[in-house]
C-alpha cells in the first residue's frame, strides 16, 4: 500500500510537471529564430509572400501566440500532439513509430553502463591502491573524458570500416528480407556499436560512484562488527557493503537514465539509428515546431517515468525509507 500511494503521488506530480514542461518548451521553441512556413515554402520552390501567408494560416501560425498555446495545451490533454507539416503525418504516429528503436538503444546502453560500472566499481574497491584499481579508474576516466560523437565516429571507423566486424549504420540490413530470429540477430549486430558507445560514457560515472560508496560503507561500524564475527570477506562485501553502497548508485542511475535520451540524439545521428533523437534533429533543421514539441514532451515523460521507477527500486533495496516516509 505504501508503494501504491507513492506511485499515485508521483503520477499526480508528474502530470503537473509535464504540463509545466509543455508550456515552457512551447515558449522556448517559438522564441527560436526562423519561420517554419518560410522553410516549407522554400523547399517547395515558391517562397512568395502569398504562399507563406497561406501556409501560416493552414497550420495556425498566423494566430496570436496565446491562442496557439491554449490550442496546444488543449490538444495535449486529448493526446493530440499535432500534425507534422514536414513529415505529412500526425506527430504521435511519428513518435510511436520511432520510439521502440530509441527504447531498445537507451535501455541496452543503460544496463551495459549500470552493470559494468557497478562490477568494475566493486572490483576497484576490493583492490584499492593497487595496479588493478589504477587501471580500472584510469580507463573509466578515459571513457568519461572522450566526447560522445568522437567515440561514435572512431567506433565506426575501427570496427566497421577497418575491421568489418559490425555494421556501422542503420537499424537493420536494408532489403535483407530477414524475419523472426534472423531479423533479431541482424538488429542486435546493428545495436552493438551505438549501445556500447553510449553505455561506456555513463559506465565511468557508475564505476566511480560505486567505488567511492563501497569504500565509505566499508568503514561503517556494522561492517567492522561483521568482520569481528569472522564472516568471509566476500560475504561481507556482497551482503553488507554492496547492498548499502547501491543506494546512491540507484539515485544516480535514475538521474542518468534521463540523460541517456539526450545522449541518444548524437548517437542516433552518427549511427543513422531511426529513433526519436534523430527525428528531433531532423525536425530542428526543418523548424517543424509540432514534432519538436512532441519529442520534447515524450522525452520528459520518459525521464519522469525513470525517476518514479527509481523511487520504487530505492524502497525495495532499503525498506526503511518507506517507514521513514
N, C-alpha and C positions, 0 to 999 in steps of 0.2 A: 504493500500500500504506500509505503514511503517513496519507493521508486516511481510508482504511478503518479503520485502527487507531484514529484519533482518533474516528471516528463510533462504533465499538464501545465505546470507553471512555466516551464521553459518554452513550451509551444505558444502560450499566450504572449510571452515576451518576444518570441521570435516573430510573431505576426506584426507586432508594433515596430520591431526593428526593421523588418523587411519593408514596411510602409515608409519609414523614415529614409531608408536607403534608396527606395524608388524615387522619392521626391528629390533627394539630394542629387542622385545621378541624372535626373531629368534636367535640373538647372545646370549641372556641370557640362552635360553634352550639348545643350543649346547655347552655352556660353562659348563653345569652341568655334573658331573661325571656319567659314565655308558654308555654302548653301547646297544641300543635297539636291534640290531641284536643278540648280545650275550644273552640278556634276552629271546628273542623269540626262539633261538636255545636251550637254557637251558630248556624251557618249553616243547619243542619237544623231549627232552631226547637225543639229539645228538649234543652237543656243541663242535664239532670238528672245526678245523680252516677252512676247506674247506666249510662246511655248513655256517659258519659265513660269509665267504667271498661271498658266493652266495647270502645270504640274504642282505648283504650290497649293492651288485650290483643290486639286484632286486628292492630295494627301493631307489636307488640313493644315498646311504650314502657313497659310495666309491669316489664320485666326490669331487673336491675341494669345500671349504666352500662358496666361492663367486659364484660358479656355482649353488650350491644349493639355495643360497639367490636369485639370479636372477630368477631361476625357480619358487621359492616360490612366489615372488612378482608378477611375470607374471601370475601365476595361480590365485592369489587373484583378480587381475583386471578382470578376467573372472568368478569370484565367484566360483572358484575351490579351496577348502581348502585342497585338497589332499586325500590320502587313508589311512585308519587306518589299519596297519598290525596286530594290536592286536584284533580288533573287526571284521576285514574282511569286511569292508563296507566303502563307502565314508564318510569322516568326516562331510560334510554338512548334509548328511542324518541323521547321528547320533545326531547332534546338533538339527536339526529341530524336531527330534522325541522326544527329552527330553526338548526342550525349553519351550513348554507350561506348563509343570509341574513347572519349575523354575519361569516363569512369574506369575503363579497362586500363588505360595508361596510368592514371593517377593512383588508383588503388594498388596496382602492381608495384609502382615506384614507392608508394608509402610502405608496403610490407617489406620490400627489399631494404629500404633505408632503416626501418624500425628494427627488424630482426637482426640485420647485420650490425647496426650501430650498437644495440644492446649486447650482442655477443662479443663484439670487439671491445666494448667498454668493460665488460666483466673480465675478459682476458687481460686487458691492460691493468686493471686494478689489482688483479691477482699477482702481477709481476711488476709492481710499481718500482720505478728506479732502475729497472733492468733494460737490456737491449730491446727486448720484445715490446716493452712499454713505450720506449722511444720510437721504435719502428711504427707501431700502430698509431701513436699520436701524430707523428710526422706525416704519415700517409693520409690520415684524416684531415689534417690541416691543409695538405696539398689539394685534396678534392674540394675543400671548402673555399679555398682561395682562387680556384680556377673558375673563370667566367663560364656560365652555363652554355652560352651559344658557342664559345670556342671549344669546349669539351665535346659538344654535339658534332661540330664540324670535323674535329680530329677523329672522332669515333667513326664517322662516315668514311673519311679518307683512309684510315688504317684498316678497319675490319670489313669494309665493303669494297672500296676501290682497290686498295693494295692487295689484301689477302683474299678477298672474295668469299669470306666465310658467311656473311649475313647480308640480307638486303638492306639497303641504306634509306629507302624512301617508301612511303605509302603504307596502307593498312593491310593489303594483301596483294598477291600477284594478279595483275590485270589480265583478264582473258584466260585464266588458268582452267576455269571450269571445275575447280575443286568443290567438294561437298563433304559434309559430315566431319569425320575425324581428320581427313586430309586438309580440309579448309582450316580447322582449328590449329593444326600444326603450322600451316602457312602463316596464319595470323600471329602465332607465337614467335616465329622467326622474325617477322617484321617488328614485333614488340620488344625484342631483347635490347636493341641499341637505345631506343628512346627511353625505355623504362630504367635501364642501368644509368644512362646519362643523368636523368632527373633524380633517381634514387641515391646515387653516390654523393651528390651535393648535400642532401639532407642527412645522409648517413653520418657524416662527420659531426653534425650537431648532436645527434643522439649518442654517439660514441663518447664525446667529451662530457656530456651531461651524465651519462651512466657511470663513467669512471669517477667523476667528482662526487656523485651521490653515493657510490659504493664506498669510497674512502671515508666519506663523512659518517655514514651509518656504521662502519666498522669500528668507530671509536666510541659508540654508544655503550652504556652500561649493560644493557641486556645481551649485547654481543659478547662482552667480556665475561658475563655470567655463563653463557653457553660454552665458551672456551674453558672456563673453570670446571664445568661439568664433564669435560673430556669428549665433547662431540667432535666428530671428524671435521676438518677444515672445509671439505667440500659440502658437507651437510649444513654447516653454519653459513657458508656463502650462499647456498641455494635457498634455504628455508627462512633464514633470519635476515641476512643482509639484503639480498636481491629483492625480496618482496617489498621491503620498506623503501629501498632505493628506487623502485619503479614509479613511485608516486609523482615526483617531479618530472620524470620522463614522460609519463602519461599526460600530464598537463601540457608539456611542451609539444607532444605529438598532436594533441588536439588543435593547438595553435598553428603548427607547421602544416597540418593536413590542409588547411585553407590556403596556405601559401603555395602548395603544390599546384593548385589550379592556376595561379599566376605564373608559376614556372612552366606550366604546360603550354602557355602561349608561345614562348620561344621554342620549346622542344617540338611542338606540333608544326610550327612554321619551318624549322630546319629539316625535319624528317618527313614533311608533307603528310602529317598524320591528320586524318579528316575529323577532328574534334571541334568542340565549341571554341577552343582557343584560337584555332586557325580561322574559324568563322568570324570571330571578333576582329581579328587582324584584317581580314578582307573587308569587313563592314566599315572599319575605321577609314580605310582608303577611299571607300565609296560614299562616305558620310551617310550611311544607312542608319539613321537615328533609332528606328524601332528595333532593329536587330541588335544594335549595340546595347540598348537599354535592356532588352530581353536577356542577353548573355550576362550582363552585369547582375541582373536580378536573380537568375538561376545560379550564378556563381556565389552570390551572397547567401542564397538559401542552402547551398552545399556547405559553406563554411559554418553556418548556424547548426545544420544537422550534425556535422562533425563534432562541434562543441557539445551538443546535447549527448551524443554518444560518449564523449569523453567524461562528462559528469557521471553517467551511469557506470562506466567502467571504473572510474575512481571510487565510487561507493562499493563496487564489488570487490575491489582489491583491498580497501580499508573500510569495513563496515562501521567503524567508529564514527566516520564522517556523517553517516545517516542519523546516528543517535545524537551527535552534537547539534545537528540541524533541528 
